Amino acid sequence: MLPKISITNLNLSLQDGPLILRDISLEISAGKITGVIGPSGSGKSTLLRCLNRLWEPPAGTVFLEGTDIISLNVLDLRRRVGMLFQSAALFEGTVASNVAFGPGLRGQFLSPDRIGELLAMAGLEPDLAQKPANQLSGGQAQRVALARTLANEPEVLLLDEPTSALDPAATQRVEETILRLTNTLGLTVVWVSHAIAQVERTADEVVLLVEGRVVETGAPDHLLSGVHHHLTEDFAAGKL
């Protein structure tokens, strides 16, 4: 069975500068949550952006179910591989207009019932639909951004520290929502996080990046077990 995403010998520099990503080869399992961790500046967010061509990877390095993503229409790719950022970045208008934005670009109308379903999938009350987006709490806004992404029916979710600005209660709700969506929809998730405890709670697989290189991969209960010496343990202890 093909991995959902495979990366082969990915090297990337920006504007002819030094390499940010160095010879990265990875397989991202379908229907699993892969946590990506590492020190600041290690290339985590850059790697994530390569997976839906926010940064353009070289041809022949990133594949979605065996197809080179460079050969795909970029808008189609980004519908299949959705992304959430640290900030929800909602548009002006209502919650409903935000959720319906992506399908609207394709000339598709989302009914109020469908918008309510998407809000419920993101862990929100459907009656929030007519609330102005600028009146939401941080946790609500992030989950509306998730509902907006889900409206495109993605196969993959890329999460770039989406809970870093949230309080513990809102963080827990986002984590529970992502876990539920992975289980119910079979979504593949790649989750960049600085929080080791979050990775332990959510990830099926862990990737440690250091200076643009993959230095360790494995299950969190193995890499963070303390039974063996791992660079992951050094990162968790603040030594990297």
WORA-V206561 format. One record per residue. N is the residue number from 1. SS is DSSP state (@ for helix, = for strand, . for the rest). NEAR is the number of other ideal C-beta (glycine too) atoms within 12 Angstrom. Layout:
n: (N:N)
ss: (SS:SS)
near: (NEAR:NEAR)
//
This chain:
n: (1:2:3:4:5:6:7:8:9:10:11:12:13:14:15:16:17:18:19:20:21:22:23:24:25:26:27:28:29:30:31:32:33:34:35:36:37:38:39:40:41:42:43:44:45:46:47:48:49:50:51:52:53:54:55:56:57:58:59:60:61:62:63:64:65:66:67:68:69:70:71:72:73:74:75:76:77:78:79:80:81:82:83:84:85:86:87:88:89:90:91:92:93:94:95:96:97:98:99:100:101:102:103:104:105:106:107:108:109:110:111:112:113:114:115:116:117:118:119:120:121:122:123:124:125:126:127:128:129:130:131:132:133:134:135:136:137:138:139:140:141:142:143:144:145:146:147:148:149:150:151:152:153:154:155:156:157:158:159:160:161:162:163:164:165:166:167:168:169:170:171:172:173:174:175:176:177:178:179:180:181:182:183:184:185:186:187:188:189:190:191:192:193:194:195:196:197:198:199:200:201:202:203:204:205:206:207:208:209:210:211:212:213:214:215:216:217:218:219:220:221:222:223:224:225:226:227:228:229:230:231:232:233:234:235:236:237:238:239:240)
ss: (.:.:.:.:=:=:=:=:=:=:=:=:=:.:.:.:.:.:=:=:=:=:=:=:=:=:=:=:.:.:.:.:=:=:=:=:=:=:.:.:.:.:.:@:@:@:@:@:@:@:.:.:.:.:.:.:.:.:.:.:.:=:=:=:.:.:=:=:@:@:@:.:.:@:@:@:@:@:@:@:=:=:=:=:.:.:.:.:.:.:.:.:.:=:@:@:@:@:@:.:@:@:@:@:@:.:.:.:.:.:.:@:@:@:@:@:@:@:@:@:@:.:.:.:.:@:@:@:.:.:.:=:@:@:@:.:.:@:@:@:@:@:@:@:@:@:@:@:@:@:.:.:.:.:.:=:=:=:=:=:.:.:.:.:.:.:.:@:@:@:@:@:@:@:@:@:@:@:@:@:@:@:@:@:@:.:.:=:=:=:=:=:.:.:.:@:@:@:@:@:@:@:.:.:=:=:=:=:=:=:.:.:=:=:=:=:=:=:.:@:@:@:@:.:.:.:.:.:.:.:@:@:@:@:@:@:.:.:.:.)
near: (10:15:25:36:42:28:36:22:21:37:26:33:19:19:8:8:10:15:19:28:39:23:21:41:23:35:26:41:27:27:23:31:40:45:43:45:46:38:23:18:17:30:37:40:34:31:41:46:30:38:48:38:30:25:27:21:35:23:17:17:29:45:31:35:23:18:21:21:37:21:16:23:14:18:16:22:33:27:28:31:40:37:38:42:29:25:17:35:22:33:22:13:21:26:40:35:26:42:42:32:30:30:26:20:17:16:9:16:15:30:17:20:14:23:35:25:20:39:37:25:29:41:28:36:19:24:15:29:32:20:25:20:30:18:17:26:22:25:29:32:35:41:43:47:42:45:47:43:44:39:36:32:27:34:32:42:46:43:44:34:30:45:40:26:21:28:15:14:15:26:27:21:26:45:36:23:40:42:25:24:36:30:17:14:25:20:37:36:49:50:44:42:41:30:26:26:20:34:38:24:24:39:40:30:34:41:44:41:41:28:23:30:28:34:28:31:31:26:23:33:19:20:31:30:17:14:10:14:13:28:29:38:25:22:32:29:14:11:13:24)
//
